[in-house]
Amino acid sequence: ITITKIIQLYETKNSRHSVMIVGLSGSGKSVSWKMLRNTLTRLKKEGRGSQYQAVKDFPINPKSLSLGELYGEFDISTNEWTDGVLSSVMRTTCADDKPDQKWLVFDAPVDT
C-alpha cells in the first residue's frame, strides 16, 4: 500500500503546483513524502534520467509557532520587519539557483 501511495504522490506532484496529504495518524503520510524525496534524490545522484531532480525539504510545524514567528511581523515602534520561519525559508529557496526541487512541508494536523 505504501508503494502505491508514493507513486500516487509522485504523479500528483508532477501535475500540480502544490499537494496536500491528509489522513489519519499513522497512515503513512510522512513516510510517503520522505520516501519519494529519498527516491528522487537517489535517482538523480545515480544519473537514472534527466527528469529526476534532487529534493531539498524544509519541514515546518506551523502549530508550534505563533503567526508572527511563522510568517514574520512588522514592529510599528521601530519600523522594522522581522522574518518568520516561512519567509526566511522562502528567501533561502528563492536565492538558490540549483535545479533541485525545494519542498516546503507543513507537517502538522489540519484544523477543520
ChimeraX attribute file (.defattr): number of C-alpha atoms within 10 A of each C-alpha:
attribute: neighborCount
match mode: 1-to-1
recipient: residues
	/A:1	6
	/A:2	13
	/A:3	11
	/A:4	10
	/A:5	16
	/A:6	21
	/A:7	13
	/A:8	13
	/A:9	18
	/A:10	16
	/A:11	11
	/A:12	14
	/A:13	13
	/A:14	11
	/A:15	9
	/A:16	8
	/A:17	7
	/A:18	10
	/A:19	12
	/A:20	11
	/A:21	11
	/A:22	11
	/A:23	10
	/A:24	8
	/A:25	9
	/A:26	8
	/A:27	11
	/A:28	17
	/A:29	19
	/A:30	13
	/A:31	14
	/A:32	21
	/A:33	19
	/A:34	15
	/A:35	14
	/A:36	18
	/A:37	20
	/A:38	15
	/A:39	17
	/A:40	20
	/A:41	19
	/A:42	16
	/A:43	16
	/A:44	18
	/A:45	13
	/A:46	10
	/A:47	12
	/A:48	11
	/A:49	10
	/A:50	8
	/A:51	9
	/A:52	18
	/A:53	21
	/A:54	19
	/A:55	20
	/A:56	15
	/A:57	15
	/A:58	15
	/A:59	13
	/A:60	17
	/A:61	12
	/A:62	19
	/A:63	14
	/A:64	10
	/A:65	13
	/A:66	11
	/A:67	13
	/A:68	13
	/A:69	16
	/A:70	19
	/A:71	16
	/A:72	17
	/A:73	14
	/A:74	12
	/A:75	10
	/A:76	8
	/A:77	6
	/A:78	7
	/A:79	8
	/A:80	10
	/A:81	11
	/A:82	15
	/A:83	17
	/A:84	18
	/A:85	17
	/A:86	18
	/A:87	15
	/A:88	14
	/A:89	17
	/A:90	15
	/A:91	11
	/A:92	11
	/A:93	19
	/A:94	10
	/A:95	9
	/A:96	11
	/A:97	7
	/A:98	11
	/A:99	9
	/A:100	15
	/A:101	16
	/A:102	19
	/A:103	15
	/A:104	16
	/A:105	16
	/A:106	15
	/A:107	15
	/A:108	12
	/A:109	13
	/A:110	11
	/A:111	5
	/A:112	3
